[in-house]
């Protein structure tokens, strides 16, 4: 159960809005092994992975502060968050020495969680017409905290991931009510 909570924490770090930063932190936390146990990244030379992840992390950090950058990142994150969420989930399961089918299952759960959280973020992005700067800074901090908790305090990290999932479910109900209200308002003009 602890392994699942750790995987949820790591996958939630991917789902809250960053893709490269969680992978970069996971590699750096592994010491000399770097990404030797991370699916897909273990096939690439570590120096190349460090360069790519560092560059992409910097791009994410700076682009997320501008509206156009947020829009570009939303599309990229929607496509890649399930893959990266599955990668970090499978990595956490591998470090716990679980069986092969458990690694696949935990990886799939991690990918789904990252995808759901990313969809919620996109919904808030369009409803608010861009994410406020204070929320972007919270996302950055939450991403780092969730990765660190995945390895140091998986119960707390898993609990935060479950709270984020609960907030995502609550948000979907709120969006539905907001959409119905907009649809029935006299100013609503469908395209």
Buried (B, 14 or more C-beta within 10 A) or exposed (E): EEBBBBBBBBBBBBBBBBBBBBBBBBBEBBEEEBBEBBBBBBEEEBEEBBEBBEEBBEBBBEBBEBEEBBBBBBEBBBEBBBBBBBBBBBBBBBBBEBEEEBBBBBBBBBBBBBBBBBBBBBBBBEEEEBBEEEBBEBBBEBBBBBBBBBBEBBEBBBBBBBEBBEEBEEBEEEBEEEEEEEEEEEEEEEE
